[in-house]
């Protein structure tokens, strides 16, 4: 039982004895001098029951007292504070030390599909993809840690009119000017091209498509591709392969794992029967020659427009593909929960797809959740861009972080871990809906709330444990509390199971990042105040160090960061 669960259990019993039907809640105490945990519900409950707040709080506190706590007291107008006994802290910390899961409260497994990354064929990854990769991968790990069956899918943008424009750009690059462009695309060699070079083809085709005649050709190429034209299909497959190779290399560098590398094209065969189904049941209707479905819901504004399923020219859109993909995930994968991880500008689109899925009955009993995140900004407060005004390339951002880390860390592998860790922790150390300023010097600092600070703290503890091993001193299997600073760091460790549960409940990796920092910060004070190898009981103090290392190490793992044992 976690320390929070112990307080909740005590409160539940006290509520029952006092005739209160409410579900209790506790938080970390805002004033540690009063206790470790705190219940702030007495004013609300007193008002509801017509009782005096302080009298009710005193009665609840008296009923909640047990051996787990040294003290259960009332402060101010009616705050109930719980101070854990040192014996409880030592026992719980010792149990955590011997538990590979560190006291994690496992949940009933739910098959969860998490959709993150969001790359497109022929488009290099940019700054916006950093947050999706980092947040999505951390959530994949967090949800897996509490026991869910998680399947990650990158959902590649590889279909629709953008592919017709890309093929059009290839035809232009091959010398085509008029007539049938297909022979020119057939003769064009994609084999040695990079995704950046494919991007040039796309920009060329997209720019040319400003002309209505050229746009008609791009649409024709799109339709021919979707109808399975062999030459266009072969060209598309090669361009898709090139793009996926580049995306996969970056994903591997960032430690992002994908079980599936499916794209919009994989849902193409689903679209026609899905639209027939929606029309036959009267759920989709004609509107100015187009096909739409009405949407509404908590995640949408009152005036949300219908979701456009098919344009008047017969073309399907992103919403159509996304709805078909969601339907397949439920039917074929057995998804019980589906999570989309995108920037907050996609809120209307994703909310509309979710609403359409519920209206159509494609998501009955399925938890649909949209994980949004804020923008990475430059010093000017605007979205982070390069000097030419384009979105900063993700590869360049990674190289910048690695180069800066190499200036500070001599070992190459350690420098790589520190550089990537700096990027990831900066992204995860704030609530995900909040944006942040890209400041490479601050990110890679070994001081303050940074990834390098945490990795250094972990390395320092490893050094202590290594020195002890060389001296023949083995960490104890049980932990004791012998100093206020030791007590403080152990309480921070014992809050880890709650942080994990909250991170999973709220889909918020910040909870884990904050836990790692608080543990590392209180450990610094403990190490300053308490002798470890030369004190009265080195094995006991080493046991505390070992637990701290385990908690920090697990937090870094859940954040997708590598630990560094030596710096």
N, C-alpha and C positions, 0 to 999 in steps of 0.2 A: 504494500500500500504506500503510495506517495505521501509526502507530508501534506500536500493540499487535500488529498483524499481523506487523510486522518482528521483534518480540521472540519471538512464537510460532513464526515460521519458523526463527529461530536456535535456539530450544529444541528444535524438532522434529528438526533436524539433529543437535544435540548428543545428544538422547535416542537416536537411531538409532545413533550412533557408540558410545554407552555401553551398547547392548543393552537399552534401556528401551522397552517396548512401550506405555507410557502416553501419553495425549493431554495435551500440555502446557497450562498455564494461567498467566496473569499478571494482576496487579492493579497499580493505582497504588501506588507505594512509600509505606508508612506513615511512613517517615523519609526525607524528601527529601535529607538530608545524605548518605545512602548511594546514592541513585540516583533515577531517574524511574519505573522499573517494577520489579516484584519477583515472583519465583516462590517459593512457599512449600511446594513439594511434596517436597522432598528427604527429610525425615524419614519420610514415608509410603513413598516409593520405596525408601529405604535399608532399612527394616524388611521390605518385601516381597522384596527381593533379598538380604538378609543382608549388606549392605555398611555400612561406616562412613559416617555421615551427612555429616560434613564432607569426607571424601575424595571421596564421590560428588558433592557440591556443587561442589567444586573442579574435578573432572574435567568436569562439565557446563559450568561457567563457562568453562573453557579452550576447550572445543569450540564454545561459542556466540559467541565473540568474532569480530567482523567490523567493517567500516568504518562501519557504522551507529552504533556505540557508541564512546564515548570509553573506557568501562570496563565490564567485566562482572566483578563481584567477589562474594565470599562474606562475609556478615556473620553474627555470632552462631553458632548451632549448624549453620546450613546454609541461610540465606536467600540466594538468588541475585539480585543487584541489577544492573540495567541502567541505565547513564547514557548518554543520547543525546549524540552529538557535536553541537556547534553547527552544523556544516555540514549534518548531517541535519535538524536543526530548521529551519534556514533554507531548505533545499531543499523540505522537505515543506510548510512554511508558504507558500512562494512558489507551489507547485503548488495549494494550497488557495485562495490568493488569486485565482487565475485560473480556478477551477472553480465554476460556479454552484451545484453540488450540495455544495460544500465537503467533497469527499472522501467523501461518503456511500457506504456499501457497499450497492449495490442487490441485491435478492433476486429470485428467480424469482417472477414475478407470480402471486398467488393471488387468486381472486375471493372477496372477503370481505364478508359482510353484517354490519354493526354496528348493533345495536338499542339505542338510548338515548333518553332523554327521559321516556318513560313517562307522558304526561299522560292525563287522563280527561275525557270530555265532562262539562260542567257543574261542573267543579271547577277553581278557580283554582290556578295553579302556586304551590308553596310551597317552603320552604327545602330540602326533600329533592330537588327537581328541579334545584336549582342544581348540585349535584355531578354528577348524571347528564348534564346539558347540557355542563358544562365539561370533565369527564373524557372523555365520549364524543366530543366535537368534537376535542379534542386527539389522541385516539387515531386518529380518522379521518384527521387531517392527518399524523400520524407514520407510519401504515401506508401512506398514499399516497406519502409522501416516499421510502420505501425501495422503492417500485415495485409495491405491490399494487393490484389493481383493487377499490376500496372502494365499497360501496353502503350508504348510511345510511338507516335506516328508523325513524320515530318510534313506531310501533306504538301507536296511539291506543286507549285503553280506551273503546270505544263500543258495547258489546254486552252481552247478558246481563241479569240481573235488575236491575242498577242502572238500566238504561234503562226498565224497567217501573216502577220507583219514581219515576223522573224524570217519566214521563208521568202517573203517579198524582198527583204533586205539582202538575202543570199543571192537571189536572182539578179538584183541590181549589181552586186559586187562581182558577179560572174559575167557581166556585160549585157544583160538583157535590157531591151528598151521597149519592145512592143511584141505583140503576138503571144504565143504560148510560153510562159515562163518556166514550165516544168523541165524541159530539156536542159535549161541553164542551171537549175537547181541540181539536177542529176549529175552534171559535170563538175559541180562545185565540191571542193575537197574540204571536209570538216575535220579530218583526222588529226591534224597537228594544231588545231585551234585551241585557244584558252577560252575560259568563260568571259574574260574581258573582251576578247576579240569577237565572241558571239554577241556581246553587248553592243559593240559597234554596228554589227549587222542589224540588230533590233532597232537601234536608234535611227539608222538609215531608213529602214522600212517604216518605222513609226512616223518619222518626219515626212516621208513621201506620201503617207496615207492621209495627210491633211487635205490632199486633193481628192475629190469625190470619186474620180475615175480610178485613181490608184487604190483608194479604200475598197472599191468594188472588187478589184483584183485580189486584195488581201483577204477579203471575205470569201471569195471564190476558193482561194487556196486553203482557207480554214475549213470550208465545207468538204473539199476534196480530201483533205487530211482526215477529217472525222468520218468520211465514208470509206476510208481504208486505201486510198491511192498508194500503190506500192512504192513509187519513187519518193513521194512526199513522206510516207511513213518511215522509210529507211533514213532519210535525212533527219526527220524529227527524232528518231530513236538515237541517232549519233549525237545530236545536239543535247538531248536529254542526258545521255551518258556522260558527256563532258561536264555538264552542269552538276550532275550528281557526284561526280568524282571530286570536283572542287568543294562542294558543300560538305561531303563526307570527310574530306581532309581537315577542313576547319572544325567540324563537329568533333572529330577525334582529338584535335589539338586542344579544344576546350573541354574535353571529357564528357561531351553530350552523347548519350546512347539512344539509338532509335531501333525499336523492334521491327518497325515497318517503314519502308521508304516509298509509300504510295503517293500518288498524285491525283490531280483533278481528272486526268485521263482515265483512271481506273474506275471512275463513277459514270463514265459516259454511257455505258450500256444500260445503266439504271434509269437514265433520265426519261426516255420515252414511256416505258411502262409506269413510272412514277407519275408523270403528268396525266396519263390516261386514267390512272387510279384516282387522282385528285379531281379530275373533270367529271368522271363517272359518279362520284359521290357528292358532286355539287360544291366542293370545297374551293376549287379554283374557278375563276370566272374571266370572261373576256372584258377587256377595257381598252378601247381605241385600237383594237386589233391585236393587242398584247394579252398575255395570260398572267393573272395575278392571284395572290391569296391574301386575305385579310390577316393582319397581325395585331396583337395587343398583349400587354403584360406589364408586370412591375418594372422590368428592365427597359421599357420603351416609353417615350413621351405619349401623351394623349392623342396627339395629331400624327402619329407615326404613319407613313405611307404604306400601302400594301407591298408585299414582297413580290418583285417582278420575277416571274418564272420563265417567261418566253417573250422575246421581243416580237414586234409586229412582222419582222422579216424572218421569223422562225428560229432565231439564234437563242441559245440558252445563255444564262449569265452565271456569275460567281455564286449567287444565292441558290440557283438551281443545283449547281454542282455540290455546294456545301450541304444542302438538304438531302440530296441523294447519298452523299458520303455518310452523313449522320445516320440515315436509315440503314445503310449497310453495316455500320459499326454495331448497331443494336441487333440486327438480324443475324449477321454472319459471325461477328466476334463475341456476341453476347454481352455487350457493354451494359453495365448497370449504372455507371457514372461516366460522363463525358466532359472533359475539361478543355477549353480552348484558351491558349495563352497568347494574347496579342496586345498591341498598344491600345490605349483608350479611344483612339479615333475610330476603331472598329466596333465600338459598343452598339451602335444602331444596327449595323449589318448583322452581327452575331445575335443580338437580341431578336431580330426579325426572323432569323433562321430557327432559333430556339422556339419562338412562338409558332411558326408554321409547322414545326415538327410536332408540337403538342396538339395543335388544331387537327392535324392529319392523323393523330394517333400513332405516330412513328416513335414516340418517346414516352409511352405510357409507363409510369412507375420508374422512369429513368431520371437520375439527377443530372441536370445540365447546368454547367457552371462556366462563367466567363472570367478568366483571370486577366485583368487589365493592368497596364503599367504606364508610368509617366515617361517623359521625354528626357534624353540625354542632351544637356545644353552646353553651349560655349560660354565664355566669360561675358558675352553680351546678353545673356539670358535667353537667346534664341536657340533653336535646334542646332546641335553641333554639326558643322559643315567644314569642308575644305576651303581653301582660299578662293577656288573658282566658284564657290557657292553650291557645289553638289554635296550630297550626303557623304560623310566620311566613310571610307572603306573599312570594313571590319578587320581585314588583314593588316592594314596600316596601323590601326589602333593596337592590335596585338603586338606587332613588331615594335611599336613605340614603348609599350609596357615592358617587353622583354629586354630591349636595349637599356632602358632606365634601371631595371633590376640588375642587369649585368654590371652596371657601374658600381653597384653596392655589394654584390655577392660574387665571390670569386668562383665557387664551384658552378659549373655550367648547368648541371641538372637542378641544383638548388635555385639558381637564378631563374630558370624557366618556371619552376614551381612558384617562386615568389612573384614573378611578373604576372603570370596568369591569375594567381591568387589575389593580387592587388586589384585587377580588373573585376574579378567575380565578387570579392567582398565589398567593394565600393557599390556595386550594383545591388547587393543583397542586404547591405547594412542600413538601408532606409526602407520604410514601408513602400511596397512596390508601386502604389499609385502615385507616389511622389517622384518627381524628376530630380536630376542632380546635375551639377556642373562637372564636366570632364576636366580634371586637374591632375595631370600625370605625376607631378611632384608630390602632391598631397597623397595620392593613391599609393605611391610606392614608399612612403615614409615608414620608418620603423617606430614612430611615436604616434600616439593617439589611436583613434578607432579605425584601424586599417588592417588589411590582410597580413602584411608583413609583420606587424606587431604580434598578431596571434601566432603566426608561424614561428616567430622568434621565441615567444613564450613556450611553445611546445618543444622547440629545440633545446631551450634552457633546462626544462624539466628532464628531457632525455639525457642531457649531460649530467645532471645530478644523479640520476639513476645509474648511469654508466660508471661514474666515479664510485658510487656505493658498491657496485658489483666488483670493481677492481679491488676495493678494500674488503671484500668478502661480507658485505652487509646486505641482507636480503629484506625487501619490504615485508612488513607484517601482513597477515591475512585479515586482521581486524584493525579498525580505526578507533582512535580515542580522541577526545577533545581536551587539549591542555592549555589553550591560549585563545583569547577573544578573536585574534586574526585567523587562527585555524578554524574556529567555529564559523566565522564569516564565510570563508571560502568553501567550507563543507555545505553550508546552507545554500550557497549559489549552485553548487553541484547538484544538490538534492532537488532543485527546481527544474532540472533538465527534463524529466518526464513530462511535466506540465507544459514546458515550452514546446516539446515535440507534439503533444496533443493539440495545443493551440495552433501551431504552424500547420498541422494537417486540417484542423477544423476551419481555419480562416484562409487556408491556402496562402500562407504568408511566411516565406523563408526568413524574413526579418526577425522573427521570434528566435530562430536558431542562431543567427548572427549576433543578436543581442545577448543571448545566453553565453555564447563563446567569449564575448568581450567581457562580460561581467565576471565570469569565472577567472579569466586571465588577469583582469585588473585586481581582483581581491587576492589572487595568488601572489601577485607582486608584493602586496603589503604583508602577506603571510611570510614570504621568503625574507623580507626585510626584518620582520619582528622576531622570527623564530629560527633558531639554529636547527639544521636538519641532520647533517652528518656528525656534528660535534655536540649535539644536545644530549639530554638525559636518556631519551628513548628513540634512537635513530630509526629502528624498524617501523615504529608507529608513524613517525613523521614522514618516512619514505612511502608508507601506505597512502597517506594523504596526497603526496606528490603524484603517486601512481594513479590515483583516482582522478585527480585534476587533469593529468595527461590523457586519460581515457575519455573524459568528458570533452575536452577541447578537441581531441582527435576525432571523436564521433561527430561533433558539430562541424568540423572542417570537411569531413567526408560527406555529410548531408548537404553542405554548401557547394559540393563539387570541387573542393580545394584539396591539394596534396599537402600532406604533412612533410616537414623537413626536420630530420633528426640532428643534423649538424649544420652550422652556419659559420 
